[in-house]
Amino acid sequence: MQPSVPISTKPIRCAIYVRKSTEEGLEQDFNSLDAQRESAEAYILSQRHEQWVTLPRRYDDGGFTGANTDRPGLQGLLADIDAGLVDCVAVYKVDRLSRSLLDFARIMEVFDRRGVSFVSVTQQFNTTSPMGRLTLNILLSFAQFEREIISERTRDKMVAARRRGKWTGGFPALGYDADPLTRKLIVNEVEAEQVRGIFALFLQNQSLADTLDEMERRGWKTKGWTTRKSKQRIGLRFDRPALIRVLTNVLYIGEVRHAGSVYPGEQSALVDREAWTNVNNLLEKRKRPSGRERQPQSPLLERRLVCAVCGSQMVHGYTTKGGRRYRYYQCQIARKQGAKTCPGQTVAARRIEVAVMNALSELIVKGVGKAIAESLGSSAPGGDPMVTRQQHTLLDEAIAQIRYDHRTEGAHIRLQQNVRNSEAEIFVTIRKDPSGKRYHPSSHSLSAVSLPQIARTMALAIRFEEMLERGVVRNYPDLARSAGVSTTRISQILKLRRLAPSIQERLLLLNSDAKYVSEPILRRISEEIDWKQQIDVFNELCDARDIPAESTDKIGRRPSRKGVSQAG
């Protein structure tokens, strides 16, 4: 059956798409891609009476699977279709375009939207009729079934080979070379001595960092080899993950691993089993205990803190001693490649987190503050510096970057444009605890050294109202899901926005040790419509609790407390 294409004097521009799943044979003068294209060109030539012409551009994907659409040739074809440069797409077989039913349906949607016809040279059908589309889907279903069967056979073959101790390909490990004829691992004596030296160094130092430093001094590199296509893979300097991969590789004791199981291997062992076991026992002791549940939130300064020396990210970590957990931030380069690459770039997490929060609180007091107060939101319950996703987003709006420099024991905080006043950047000194005690996660809550709870709740109310006005969230339920609280709690927080502006400003600027009116009482005050009466009632409550008040806060007379007399 011939494909249905409207007869027109206008040429039908035909793009030919060809694909081969593997790179095997592509180096030949006439390969599978050329054969597919030749067949498609002959078919298009047979349709010259319909004004079909072949486009000169090639859309070839050699060595790309049909299981997905991540293919340069296909993406180029879709881009030209969107640009209106193609009227018809020709393939040798349907499965050359895609072996996934879902991906094929999406591609056909693009074709239909742009009015592009689709032709399979060896499987002719009419995609404009229901029967033609049914035939196409049936063919594609079988193509997907074939792909899954091939994948299952390949997996079964690899499992069987591993069980027999065979090497199934991939990157050769340091100390071995791949025999191109037998496809077995043979010992490289020079590299084998290096592998034994790495195990001996770790047993001697019992430290990954010290072992990396000594390996760097000796000039040892990772595995370098030449691929079957004569491409050179140059050895690189060792980093922490590469060293751990060597120390935990069962190949070095004559075994192979597959899907969590270990089998006797065909290759010769390079390391004594006792030495390998001792090394892995040491590594196992260094692992963090798995009994403790992981925190669902992220550290306060994650993704914001960088090393001022080398410019890399500082990552969060912790160590456990005497049953206590001590958190820290460490330069990523120093963590991976050893302390000598960026010496001294480690800082106690609580020290720098408290310093940053205090600096932002001081800016609020100086008057830069409303925008920063809105961005700070509220701290995590109980003073834990691990904050929620919503609070991370708010802090992102206040801080662009924090650069820590161990040489000055200080940090430069670069503020976002929307919260800048006269200062684009501020400097803070990272001080130790004045009492001389260590910081522990269970003591000295961050909220106690930054803002009182009611100030943070007031700032959060301002922020929530702004998100609703800007359309960031549509309604209270959306806002509740975003903030991780109930809709009722959202309503309670937003009631604070009904307070008089002078009351809201005073709440935002409360000192950390100040006494203040509780949130339930403030919500009752907000029910009073007259702001002047709100201010008078608020001042009266402050007097009753000996809360210092600014002279500008007390205005007007002090009327009877109708409607809110029960608030106190």
C-alpha positions in Angstrom: 0.0 0.0 0.0 1.4 3.4 -0.9 1.6 6.1 1.7 -1.1 8.8 1.3 0.5 12.1 0.3 -1.5 14.9 -1.4 -0.7 15.4 -5.1 0.9 18.8 -5.5 3.3 20.6 -7.8 5.2 21.6 -4.7 8.1 19.2 -4.0 7.7 16.8 -1.1 11.0 17.2 0.9 11.9 13.8 2.3 14.3 13.3 5.2 15.9 9.8 5.5 16.6 8.6 9.1 18.9 5.6 9.7 20.1 4.0 12.9 22.2 1.1 14.2 22.2 0.1 17.8 26.0 -0.8 18.0 29.1 0.7 16.6 30.3 -2.7 15.3 31.0 -2.5 11.5 30.5 1.2 11.2 34.2 1.7 10.3 33.6 -0.2 7.0 33.3 1.6 3.7 29.7 0.4 3.2 28.0 -0.3 6.5 24.4 -0.9 7.7 23.6 2.9 7.8 24.7 3.2 4.1 22.5 0.2 3.2 19.5 1.6 4.9 19.9 5.0 3.3 20.4 3.4 -0.2 17.1 1.6 0.2 15.3 4.7 1.3 16.7 6.8 -1.6 15.6 4.2 -4.1 12.1 4.3 -2.7 11.9 8.1 -2.8 13.2 8.0 -6.4 10.3 5.6 -7.2 7.9 8.3 -6.0 9.3 11.1 -8.2 6.0 11.4 -10.1 4.6 12.6 -6.7 7.3 15.3 -6.6 9.3 13.5 -3.9 12.9 14.7 -3.4 15.6 13.6 -1.0 17.0 16.2 1.3 20.9 16.3 1.3 21.3 16.5 5.0 22.0 13.1 6.7 20.2 12.1 9.9 22.4 9.2 11.0 22.6 7.6 14.5 25.3 5.0 14.6 25.8 3.2 17.9 22.6 4.6 19.5 19.8 2.5 21.1 16.2 2.8 20.0 15.0 2.6 23.6 15.1 6.3 24.1 15.2 9.6 22.1 18.6 10.8 23.3 20.1 10.6 19.8 21.8 13.5 17.9 20.5 12.5 14.5 16.9 12.2 15.7 17.1 15.4 17.6 18.4 17.2 14.5 15.5 15.7 12.5 12.9 16.9 15.0 14.5 20.4 15.1 14.2 20.6 11.3 10.6 19.4 11.4 9.8 22.1 13.9 11.5 24.6 11.6 9.3 23.5 8.7 12.1 22.1 6.6 10.7 18.5 6.2 7.5 17.2 4.6 8.1 13.5 4.9 10.3 11.1 6.9 11.5 7.8 5.4 13.0 4.9 7.4 14.1 1.4 6.5 11.9 -0.2 9.2 9.7 1.2 11.9 12.0 0.1 14.7 14.8 2.3 13.3 12.9 5.4 14.4 12.1 4.0 17.9 11.7 0.7 19.8 9.6 2.3 22.5 5.9 2.5 22.0 5.6 5.6 24.2 8.5 7.5 22.5 7.1 6.5 19.1 3.7 7.9 20.0 5.3 11.2 21.0 7.3 11.4 17.8 4.2 10.8 15.7 2.4 13.6 17.6 5.2 15.9 16.4 4.8 14.6 12.9 1.0 15.1 12.9 1.3 18.6 14.4 3.6 19.7 11.6 1.8 17.8 8.9 4.8 15.5 8.2 4.2 12.1 6.6 5.9 8.9 7.8 7.1 6.2 5.5 8.7 2.8 6.2 10.3 1.4 3.1 9.9 -2.3 4.0 6.6 -2.0 5.9 4.3 0.2 3.9 1.1 1.5 5.5 -1.2 4.5 5.5 -0.9 6.5 8.8 -3.9 8.7 7.9 -6.4 5.8 8.4 -7.4 4.0 11.7 -6.4 0.7 10.2 -3.0 2.0 9.2 -2.4 3.5 12.7 -3.4 0.1 14.3 -1.0 -1.7 12.0 1.8 0.7 13.0 1.1 0.2 16.7 1.1 -3.5 16.3 4.5 -3.4 14.5 5.9 -1.1 17.1 4.7 -3.3 20.0 6.5 -6.3 18.5 9.6 -4.1 18.0 9.5 -3.2 21.7 9.0 -6.8 22.7 12.0 -7.8 20.6 14.1 -5.2 22.3 13.1 -6.4 25.8 13.8 -10.0 24.8 17.3 -9.1 23.6 18.0 -7.2 26.8 16.8 -10.1 28.9 19.1 -12.5 26.9 22.0 -10.2 27.4 21.5 -10.0 31.1 21.1 -13.7 31.5 24.3 -14.2 29.5 26.3 -11.8 31.7 25.0 -13.5 34.9 26.0 -16.9 33.6 29.5 -15.6 32.6 30.0 -14.0 36.0 29.0 -17.1 37.8 31.8 -18.9 35.9 34.2 -16.2 37.0 34.6 -14.5 33.6 35.3 -10.8 33.0 32.4 -9.4 31.0 34.1 -6.2 29.8 34.1 -2.6 30.8 37.0 -0.5 32.1 40.0 -2.7 33.0 41.0 -2.4 36.6 44.4 -1.1 37.7 46.9 -4.0 37.7 45.2 -5.9 34.8 45.1 -5.6 31.0 42.4 -7.1 28.8 43.6 -9.7 26.3 42.0 -8.6 23.0 41.9 -12.3 21.8 40.7 -14.2 24.8 38.9 -11.2 26.5 40.4 -12.3 29.8 42.3 -10.2 32.4 46.0 -10.7 32.4 48.3 -9.3 35.1 50.2 -6.1 34.4 53.3 -6.6 36.7 54.2 -2.9 36.9 50.7 -1.8 37.9 50.3 -4.9 40.1 53.2 -3.6 42.3 51.4 -0.3 42.5 48.2 -2.0 43.7 50.1 -3.9 46.4 51.7 -0.6 47.4 48.4 1.1 47.8 47.1 -1.6 50.1 50.3 -1.5 52.2 50.1 2.3 52.5 46.6 2.3 53.7 47.3 -0.5 56.3 50.3 1.6 57.5 48.5 5.0 57.6 45.0 3.8 58.3 43.9 7.1 56.7 42.5 7.8 53.2 43.9 11.4 53.2 47.4 10.4 54.2 47.4 7.6 51.7 46.3 10.0 48.9 49.1 12.4 49.9 51.8 9.7 49.7 50.4 8.4 46.4 50.5 11.9 45.0 54.1 12.2 46.1 55.0 9.0 44.3 53.2 10.1 41.2 50.8 7.2 41.0 47.8 7.5 38.6 44.7 5.7 37.8 44.5 3.1 35.0 45.5 4.2 31.6 44.7 2.0 28.5 43.9 1.9 24.8 40.4 1.0 23.6 39.7 -1.4 20.7 39.2 1.7 18.5 42.8 2.8 19.4 41.5 5.7 21.7 43.9 6.6 24.5 42.5 6.7 28.0 45.1 8.6 30.1 45.5 7.9 33.9 44.4 10.6 36.2 45.4 11.6 39.7 43.8 9.6 42.5 41.0 11.1 44.5 39.0 9.7 47.4 36.3 7.8 45.4 38.9 6.3 43.1 41.0 5.1 46.1 38.0 3.5 47.7 37.2 1.7 44.5 40.7 0.2 44.4 40.6 -0.9 48.1 37.2 -2.5 47.8 37.6 -4.3 44.4 37.3 -8.0 44.8 39.2 -8.6 41.5 42.4 -8.2 43.5 41.7 -11.4 45.5 40.8 -13.4 42.5 37.0 -13.0 42.6 34.3 -11.3 40.6 31.2 -9.5 41.8 27.8 -9.4 40.1 24.4 -8.1 41.5 25.7 -8.3 45.1 27.1 -11.8 44.8 30.7 -12.8 44.7 32.1 -15.7 42.6 35.6 -17.2 42.1 37.2 -15.5 39.1 39.5 -16.6 36.3 42.0 -13.8 36.9 45.1 -14.2 39.2 44.9 -12.5 42.6 47.2 -9.5 43.2 46.7 -9.0 46.9 46.8 -11.4 49.9 43.3 -12.1 51.1 44.2 -11.3 54.7 45.5 -7.9 53.7 42.4 -7.2 51.6 40.1 -8.2 54.5 42.0 -6.0 57.0 41.7 -3.0 54.7 38.0 -3.5 54.2 37.4 -4.0 57.9 39.1 -0.6 58.5 36.9 1.0 55.9 33.8 -0.6 57.4 34.6 0.9 60.8 34.9 4.4 59.1 31.3 4.1 57.8 28.6 6.0 59.6 26.2 4.0 61.7 23.1 2.9 59.8 20.8 2.7 62.8 20.3 6.5 63.0 17.7 7.8 60.7 18.9 10.3 58.1 17.6 13.8 58.3 15.1 14.5 55.6 16.3 18.1 55.4 19.6 19.6 54.2 22.3 21.5 56.2 21.6 25.2 56.5 24.5 26.4 54.3 24.5 23.6 51.8 25.1 24.9 48.2 25.8 28.4 49.5 29.2 27.9 51.1 32.4 27.9 48.9 36.1 27.8 49.7 37.8 31.2 49.3 41.1 29.6 48.4 40.2 27.3 45.5 36.6 28.3 44.7 35.1 24.8 45.1 31.9 24.0 47.1 32.3 23.2 50.8 30.3 20.0 51.6 28.7 19.0 54.8 29.9 16.1 56.9 30.2 14.8 60.4 32.3 12.6 62.6 31.2 10.7 65.7 33.2 10.5 68.9 32.1 9.3 72.3 28.5 9.0 71.1 28.3 12.6 70.0 28.1 13.9 66.4 30.3 16.8 65.4 29.3 18.5 62.2 31.6 20.4 59.8 31.9 21.8 56.3 34.9 20.8 54.3 36.4 22.0 50.9 35.3 19.4 48.3 38.7 19.5 46.6 40.5 18.8 49.9 37.9 16.0 50.7 38.5 14.2 47.4 42.2 14.9 46.7 43.7 15.3 50.2 44.5 18.2 52.5 47.6 19.4 50.6 45.5 20.4 47.6 43.6 23.0 49.8 45.0 22.9 53.4 43.0 23.8 56.4 39.6 24.3 54.7 37.4 22.8 57.4 35.2 24.7 59.7 32.8 23.6 62.5 29.3 23.7 61.1 27.7 25.4 64.2 30.3 28.1 64.3 29.8 29.3 60.8 26.0 28.8 60.8 25.5 30.8 64.0 27.8 33.6 62.7 25.9 33.9 59.4 22.5 33.9 61.2 23.7 36.6 63.7 25.0 38.7 60.8 21.7 38.7 59.1 19.9 39.4 62.3 22.1 42.5 62.8 21.2 43.7 59.4 17.5 43.5 60.3 18.2 45.7 63.4 20.1 48.2 61.3 17.1 48.6 59.0 18.1 46.6 55.9 15.9 44.2 57.5 12.4 43.7 56.2 13.4 41.9 53.0 16.0 39.8 54.9 13.4 39.1 57.7 11.0 37.9 55.0 13.7 35.6 53.6 14.8 34.1 56.9 11.4 32.7 57.7 11.5 30.5 60.8 14.1 28.1 62.1 13.6 24.5 62.5 11.8 23.4 65.6 14.0 22.7 68.6 16.9 24.8 67.2 18.2 22.1 64.8 20.2 23.8 62.1 18.7 21.4 59.6 16.0 23.4 57.9 13.1 22.6 55.7 13.0 22.9 51.9 10.8 26.0 52.1 13.3 27.7 54.5 16.1 26.9 52.1 14.2 28.7 49.3 13.8 31.7 51.6 17.4 31.8 52.5 18.4 31.6 48.9 16.6 34.8 48.3 18.7 36.6 50.9 22.2 35.2 50.3 23.9 34.8 46.9 27.1 33.2 48.2 29.2 32.7 51.3 33.0 32.5 50.9 34.9 31.0 53.9 38.6 31.7 54.3 40.5 29.7 57.0 43.4 32.2 56.8 41.4 35.0 58.2 38.9 32.7 60.0 36.1 34.8 58.5 33.4 34.6 55.8 32.3 37.0 53.2 28.5 37.0 52.7 27.4 38.3 49.3 23.7 39.4 49.5 21.1 39.0 46.8 20.2 42.2 44.9 16.7 42.4 46.3 18.0 42.7 50.0 20.9 45.0 49.4 21.0 48.4 51.0 24.3 50.2 51.1 26.2 46.9 51.4 26.5 44.3 48.7 28.8 42.1 50.9 29.4 41.8 54.6 32.3 40.1 56.5 31.8 38.0 59.6 34.4 36.5 61.9 33.9 32.8 62.7 34.4 32.8 66.5 34.5 29.9 68.9 32.0 29.5 71.7 32.9 32.2 74.3 32.5 29.6 77.1 35.2 27.5 75.5 32.7 24.6 75.2 32.2 22.6 72.0 29.0 23.2 70.1 26.7 20.2 70.2 23.6 19.7 68.0 21.4 19.5 71.1 22.5 22.9 72.6 22.6 26.6 71.7 19.7 26.6 69.3 20.1 28.8 66.3 16.8 30.3 66.9 17.9 31.6 70.3 20.8 33.5 68.8 18.9 35.0 65.9 15.3 36.0 66.2 12.5 35.3 68.7 9.8 32.9 67.5 7.1 35.6 67.1 9.5 37.7 64.9 10.1 34.7 62.7 6.4 34.0 62.5 5.7 37.6 61.6 8.3 37.5 58.8 6.8 34.2 57.5 3.4 35.8 57.4 4.8 38.6 55.2 6.5 36.1 53.0 3.4 34.0 52.6 1.2 36.9 51.7 3.8 38.0 49.1 3.8 34.5 47.6 0.0 34.6 47.2 0.0 38.1 45.7 2.7 37.2 43.1 1.0 34.0 42.1 3.8 31.7 43.3 1.0 29.6 44.9 -2.7 29.7 43.9 -4.4 29.3 47.3 -4.0 28.3 50.9 -3.8 24.5 50.2 -1.0 25.1 47.7 0.8 27.3 50.2 0.3 24.7 53.0 1.9 22.0 50.8 4.8 24.2 49.8 5.5 25.1 53.5 4.9 21.6 54.9 2.2 22.7 57.3 -1.6 22.4 57.6 -4.0 24.9 56.0 -5.2 25.8 59.4 -1.7 26.8 60.4 -1.4 29.0 57.3 -4.6 30.8 58.3 -3.3 31.4 61.8 0.0 32.8 60.5 -1.6 35.1 57.9 -3.9 36.6 60.6 -0.8 38.5 61.9 -0.9 40.6 58.7 -4.1 42.2 60.0 -2.1 43.9 62.8 -1.2 47.6 62.5 2.0 48.2 60.5 3.7 49.7 63.6 3.0 46.5 65.6 4.3 44.3 62.7 7.5 46.4 62.5 8.1 46.2 66.2 7.7 42.4 66.2 10.2 42.1 63.4 12.8 44.1 65.3 12.5 42.3 68.7 15.8 41.5 70.4 16.7 37.8 70.9 16.2 38.0 74.7 13.1 40.3 74.7 9.9 39.2 76.3 6.9 39.5 73.9 3.2 38.9 73.6 2.3 35.4 72.5 1.0 34.6 69.1 -2.6 33.5 70.2 -3.0 36.9 71.9 -1.7 38.8 68.8 -4.2 36.9 66.7 -7.0 38.1 69.0 -5.8 41.6 68.7 -5.8 41.4 64.9 -9.6 40.8 65.0 -9.9 44.5 66.0 -10.5 46.5 62.8 -9.3 49.9 64.1 -5.4 49.9 64.0 -5.3 52.7 66.6 -7.2 50.5 69.1 -4.9 47.6 68.2 -1.8 49.8 69.1 -3.3 50.9 72.4 -4.2 47.4 73.4 -0.8 46.1 72.4 1.0 48.8 74.4 -1.2 48.0 77.4 -0.3 44.3 77.2 3.4 45.2 76.8 3.3 47.4 79.9 1.7 44.6 81.9 4.5 42.3 80.8 7.3 44.9 81.3 8.2 44.7 77.6 10.3 47.8 76.5 8.5 49.9 73.9 9.7 52.6 71.6 8.3 56.1 72.3 6.8 56.2 68.8 4.8 53.0 69.4 2.5 54.5 72.0 0.1 56.9 70.3 -3.3 58.1 71.1 -5.5 57.3 74.1 -5.9 54.0 75.8 -9.6 53.0 75.3 -11.5 50.2 77.0 -10.5 46.8 75.7 -13.8 45.9 74.1 -13.7 42.8 72.0 -10.2 41.9 73.2 -10.6 42.3 76.9 -10.1 38.5 77.2 -6.9 38.6 75.2 -4.7 39.3 78.3 
